[in-house]
Amino acid sequence: MKKTILLLSLVIILASCGVKSTQNLLSSGNYDVAIDKAISNLRTNKDKKGKQDYIYLLEEAFAKAKERDLNAINLLAKDANPVQLEKMYNIYLLLNQRQEKIKPLLPLPLIRERRNAIFPFDNYNDQIIDSKNALSSYLYANSKKLLLTANKMNFRKAYDDLQYLNQINPNYKDVLTLMDNALYKGSDYVMVETVNQSNLIIPARLQNSLLDFDTYGLNDKWTVYHTYKQKGINYDYGMRILFNQIYLSPEQINQKEFVKVRKVKDGTTKLLDDNGKEVLDKDGKVIMVDVFKNLTVLIYESRQFKSCQINAVVDYVDYQNNRLLKSFPLTAQSVFENIYSKYKGDRLAADDNYYGYFDNGRILFPSNEQIIYDTAEDLKSKIKNTISRNPFRK
């Protein structure tokens, strides 16, 4: 019984908190949030007495929200500024959406007043269509004006406006063609090239890999990278990848030998005192102690080693002003290492994590081309991070 009373009290407290928070939202002018909160609480058991406060709050919030929005529309209409058409269109959408949220709950009875809550709905279809058409006409005309300028930022704004226009009014006139034009005009075109200033020949597949910008995953709609000049393109920027130095170490096999000694358990024996007598525990039993022995192994270790380091610089060049914008020095490194060992003696004397080397053997060194290519994969990752953090145009 006590549990039931406690549970009921908790439900009442939670309900009271919900009503109070909705009242606070209403008092602070957050009408739509208050409406959503009230609707959420009225989706179940809307006819219960405990839900009456939510119905009153919903009725009041709807009336105030509608009055506020209609006043805003009247003000925008008097202003007659075409820039405000989007606001007007969105307010009409909001007025309609608000009604559609409430309709499934109706009727909502107010028990004390013996009436249903009043929600004066209006049909906004004509206003939505008219404002959408006016907005579409403005966006279309303004975007065409922007496309006649010589400013890339204007082209990008035109593209965004046309994209929005196509969302609210699909296939409006030749909007898709204009979007393609805006994307083309608003993009920065970057010519990418590699320059080898090192003392080594760069493998062809390495150069192709570095210039394969499809694998960089940069996904910047306003920056287009080309590795071959294309007709009709006026390039804005250049990106030069300069290989300053490529260091290749010689193939090395370093050998050493060393002794490892390890103490391991080798059974148990009776514990004796200084007089040679058995030592007993408190129960009278002989105490047994571990016996250890030393294992020894002579290890002959061979270590294959080869490394490559590439020092490069990524230059950003402004083709329009023929000047160097930024330089980013980069270093990439790749190491080939293989350790294998032989032994004499007891291999158990070696460290546990060393046993694997006894099973290894000598393997072929990577070719110069392969290790340079592997190093360049690391360089490619660093180039990608550099471009991601440092766009040509901020």
C-alpha positions in Angstrom: 0.0 0.0 0.0 2.8 2.4 0.9 4.5 1.6 -2.4 1.3 2.5 -4.3 1.0 5.8 -2.4 4.6 6.7 -3.1 4.3 5.9 -6.8 1.1 8.0 -7.0 2.8 10.9 -5.3 5.8 10.7 -7.6 3.5 10.7 -10.7 1.7 13.8 -9.3 5.0 15.6 -8.6 6.3 14.8 -12.1 3.0 16.0 -13.7 3.2 19.2 -11.7 6.7 19.8 -12.8 5.7 19.2 -16.5 2.9 21.7 -16.3 5.0 24.3 -14.5 7.8 24.1 -17.1 5.2 24.5 -19.9 3.8 27.5 -18.1 7.3 29.0 -17.9 7.8 28.5 -21.6 4.5 30.2 -22.4 5.4 33.1 -20.1 8.8 33.6 -21.7 7.3 33.7 -25.2 8.5 30.3 -26.3 5.1 29.5 -27.7 6.0 26.7 -30.1 8.1 24.9 -27.6 5.2 25.1 -25.1 2.9 23.8 -27.8 5.1 20.8 -28.5 5.4 20.0 -24.8 1.7 20.2 -24.3 1.0 18.1 -27.4 3.5 15.5 -26.2 1.6 15.2 -22.8 -1.8 15.0 -24.5 -1.0 12.2 -26.9 -2.1 9.7 -24.3 -5.0 9.8 -21.9 -6.0 13.3 -23.0 -9.5 13.0 -21.3 -8.0 12.5 -17.8 -8.5 15.3 -15.3 -4.7 15.5 -14.8 -4.3 16.6 -18.4 -6.6 19.6 -18.2 -3.9 22.1 -17.4 -2.1 21.1 -20.7 -5.2 21.7 -22.7 -5.6 25.3 -21.3 -1.9 25.9 -21.9 -2.1 24.6 -25.5 -5.2 26.8 -26.2 -3.4 29.9 -24.9 -0.1 29.2 -26.5 -1.7 28.5 -29.9 -3.7 31.8 -29.8 -0.6 33.8 -28.8 1.7 32.2 -31.4 -0.9 32.8 -34.2 -1.3 36.4 -33.2 2.5 37.0 -33.1 3.0 35.4 -36.5 0.1 37.2 -38.2 1.5 40.5 -36.9 4.9 39.7 -38.2 3.4 38.9 -41.6 1.6 42.2 -41.7 4.8 44.1 -40.8 6.7 42.3 -43.5 4.0 43.0 -46.1 4.1 46.7 -45.3 7.9 46.7 -45.5 7.6 45.3 -49.1 11.3 44.3 -49.1 11.8 41.3 -51.4 14.6 40.1 -49.1 11.9 39.4 -46.5 9.9 37.1 -48.7 11.6 34.0 -47.3 10.6 35.0 -43.8 7.0 35.5 -44.9 7.0 32.1 -46.7 8.4 30.3 -43.7 5.9 31.9 -41.3 3.0 30.8 -43.4 4.5 27.2 -43.4 4.8 27.4 -39.6 1.2 28.6 -39.2 0.0 25.6 -41.2 2.3 23.1 -39.5 1.2 24.2 -36.1 -2.4 23.5 -36.9 -1.6 20.1 -38.4 0.1 19.1 -35.1 -3.0 19.9 -33.1 -5.7 18.5 -35.4 -5.1 14.8 -34.5 -5.8 15.6 -30.8 -9.2 17.2 -31.4 -11.6 17.5 -29.7 -10.0 18.5 -26.4 -12.7 18.9 -23.7 -12.3 21.4 -20.9 -14.3 19.7 -18.2 -14.8 22.6 -15.8 -16.1 24.9 -18.5 -18.1 22.2 -20.3 -16.7 23.1 -23.6 -14.0 22.0 -26.1 -10.8 24.0 -26.4 -11.0 26.5 -29.2 -8.4 26.6 -31.9 -9.4 29.0 -34.8 -7.8 27.2 -37.7 -7.4 29.0 -41.1 -6.6 27.7 -44.6 -3.2 29.1 -45.6 -2.8 27.2 -48.8 -3.2 30.2 -51.0 -0.8 32.3 -48.9 1.8 29.6 -48.9 1.6 29.2 -52.7 1.6 33.0 -53.4 4.5 33.6 -51.0 6.4 30.6 -52.5 5.9 31.9 -56.0 7.0 35.4 -55.0 10.1 34.1 -53.2 10.9 31.8 -56.2 10.7 34.7 -58.6 12.9 36.9 -56.4 15.5 34.2 -55.9 15.6 33.4 -59.6 16.0 37.0 -60.7 18.5 37.9 -58.0 20.6 34.8 -58.7 20.8 35.8 -62.4 22.0 39.2 -61.4 24.7 37.7 -59.2 25.9 35.5 -62.0 26.5 38.6 -64.2 29.0 39.9 -61.7 32.7 39.0 -61.5 32.8 37.9 -57.9 33.2 34.2 -56.9 31.4 34.8 -53.6 28.4 36.1 -55.5 28.5 33.0 -57.7 28.5 30.8 -54.5 25.6 32.8 -53.0 23.7 32.4 -56.3 24.3 28.6 -56.2 23.0 28.3 -52.6 19.9 30.4 -53.4 19.2 28.4 -56.5 19.7 25.2 -54.6 17.1 26.4 -52.0 14.8 27.5 -54.8 15.0 24.0 -56.3 14.1 22.5 -52.9 10.9 24.6 -52.5 10.0 24.7 -56.1 11.6 21.8 -58.0 12.6 22.3 -61.7 11.6 26.0 -61.7 12.4 27.3 -65.2 16.1 26.7 -66.0 17.3 26.6 -62.4 19.3 23.4 -62.8 21.3 24.9 -65.7 21.9 28.1 -63.7 23.1 26.0 -60.7 25.7 24.2 -62.9 26.8 27.6 -64.2 27.1 29.0 -60.6 29.0 26.0 -59.4 31.4 26.3 -62.4 32.0 30.0 -61.9 32.2 29.9 -58.1 34.7 27.1 -57.9 38.4 27.6 -57.3 40.5 25.6 -59.8 43.8 24.4 -58.5 46.6 23.1 -60.7 48.6 20.4 -58.9 52.1 19.4 -59.9 55.1 17.5 -58.5 58.7 18.8 -58.8 61.6 16.5 -58.1 64.5 18.3 -56.7 66.1 15.3 -55.0 68.9 13.1 -56.3 66.7 10.1 -56.9 64.2 9.2 -59.6 60.7 9.2 -58.4 58.8 6.0 -59.4 56.0 6.6 -61.9 53.4 4.9 -59.7 54.3 7.1 -56.8 53.8 10.2 -58.8 50.5 8.9 -60.1 49.4 8.1 -56.6 50.3 11.5 -55.2 48.4 13.2 -58.1 45.3 11.0 -57.7 43.2 13.5 -55.8 40.1 11.3 -55.9 41.7 9.2 -53.2 42.3 12.2 -50.9 38.6 12.4 -49.9 38.7 16.2 -49.5 35.1 16.6 -50.7 35.2 20.4 -51.1 32.5 21.4 -53.6 34.2 24.8 -54.2 37.7 23.5 -54.9 38.6 21.5 -58.0 42.0 19.9 -58.3 43.5 19.2 -61.7 46.7 17.4 -62.4 46.6 18.2 -66.2 45.7 21.5 -67.6 42.3 21.6 -69.2 41.2 23.9 -72.0 38.9 26.8 -71.0 39.9 26.7 -67.3 41.4 29.8 -65.8 43.3 28.4 -62.8 43.1 30.4 -59.6 45.8 28.6 -57.6 48.7 26.2 -58.0 49.8 23.5 -55.6 53.4 22.3 -56.0 54.7 19.3 -54.2 58.4 19.7 -54.2 60.6 16.6 -53.3 63.7 18.3 -51.7 65.5 15.2 -50.5 65.0 11.4 -50.5 67.2 9.6 -48.1 67.7 5.8 -48.5 69.8 3.9 -46.0 71.8 1.0 -47.2 70.5 -2.5 -46.6 72.0 -3.5 -43.2 72.2 -6.8 -41.3 73.6 -6.1 -37.8 74.5 -9.2 -35.8 75.1 -9.6 -32.1 75.3 -12.4 -29.6 74.4 -12.3 -25.9 73.7 -14.6 -23.0 70.4 -14.7 -21.1 70.1 -16.4 -17.7 66.7 -17.1 -16.2 65.8 -18.6 -12.8 62.9 -21.1 -13.2 61.0 -23.3 -10.7 62.3 -26.9 -10.6 60.0 -28.6 -8.0 59.8 -28.3 -4.2 61.7 -29.6 -1.2 61.3 -29.7 2.5 62.3 -26.6 4.5 65.2 -27.3 6.9 66.5 -25.3 9.8 70.2 -24.5 10.4 70.5 -27.9 12.2 69.2 -29.8 9.2 65.8 -30.5 10.9 62.5 -30.2 9.1 60.5 -27.1 9.8 56.8 -27.6 10.7 53.9 -25.3 10.4 51.4 -24.6 13.2 49.5 -27.8 12.3 52.6 -29.9 12.5 53.0 -30.4 8.8 56.4 -30.1 7.1 56.7 -26.8 5.2 57.6 -27.2 1.5 59.5 -24.6 -0.4 60.1 -24.0 -4.2 63.4 -25.1 -5.7 64.8 -23.0 -8.5 67.5 -23.6 -11.2 69.2 -21.3 -13.6 68.7 -21.8 -17.3 71.2 -20.3 -19.8 71.0 -19.6 -23.5 73.4 -18.0 -26.0 71.5 -16.0 -28.5 72.7 -15.0 -32.0 70.6 -12.1 -33.1 70.4 -10.7 -36.6 68.6 -7.5 -37.4 67.7 -6.5 -41.0 67.2 -2.7 -41.4 66.5 -0.3 -44.2 64.8 3.1 -44.0 63.6 5.9 -46.2 62.9 9.5 -45.4 61.3 12.1 -47.8 61.6 15.8 -47.2 59.1 17.7 -49.2 57.4 21.1 -49.3 53.9 21.9 -50.4 53.6 25.4 -51.9 50.4 27.3 -52.4 50.7 29.7 -55.3 48.2 32.5 -56.2 48.1 32.4 -60.0 46.0 35.6 -60.2 48.7 37.7 -58.5 51.6 35.4 -59.3 52.8 35.1 -55.7 53.6 32.4 -53.2 50.9 32.3 -50.5 52.1 29.6 -48.1 54.7 26.9 -47.8 54.3 23.7 -45.7 57.5 21.6 -45.1 56.7 18.0 -44.6 58.7 14.9 -43.6 57.7 11.3 -44.0 59.6 8.2 -43.0 59.3 4.5 -43.5 61.4 1.8 -41.7 61.8 -1.8 -42.7 63.1 -4.0 -39.8 63.2 -7.8 -39.4 64.8 -9.5 -36.4 65.5 -13.2 -36.4 67.6 -15.3 -34.0 69.3 -18.6 -33.4 70.4 -20.0 -30.0 72.4 -22.5 -28.2 71.3 -23.8 -24.8 67.8 -23.6 -23.3 65.5 -21.2 -25.2 63.3 -21.0 -22.1 66.0 -18.8 -20.6 65.0 -16.0 -23.1 62.3 -13.5 -22.3 58.8 -14.7 -23.1 58.2 -12.0 -25.7 61.4 -12.9 -27.5 60.4 -16.5 -28.5 58.9 -15.3 -31.8 62.3 -14.2 -33.1 63.5 -17.8 -33.0 60.8 -18.7 -35.5 61.7 -15.9 -37.8 64.2 -16.1 -40.7 65.9 -13.7 -43.1 63.6 -12.2 -45.7 64.1 -10.1 -48.8 64.7 -6.4 -48.4 62.1 -4.1 -50.0 63.3 -2.6 -53.3 64.2 1.1 -53.3 61.1 1.8 -55.4 58.9 0.0 -52.9 60.2 1.6 -49.7 60.0 5.1 -51.4 56.4 4.3 -52.4 55.6 3.2 -48.8 57.1 6.4 -47.4 55.2 8.4 -49.9 51.9 6.9 -48.6 52.7 8.5 -45.3 53.6 11.7 -47.1 50.3 11.6 -49.0 48.4 11.4 -45.7 50.3 14.4 -44.4 49.5 16.4 -47.6 45.8 15.6 -47.1 45.9 16.8 -43.5 47.7 20.0 -44.7 45.1 20.8 -47.3 42.2 20.0 -44.9 43.6 22.4 -42.3 44.7 25.1 -44.8 42.1 25.8 -47.5 43.2 28.0 -50.3 40.4 30.5 -49.7 39.0 31.1 -46.2 
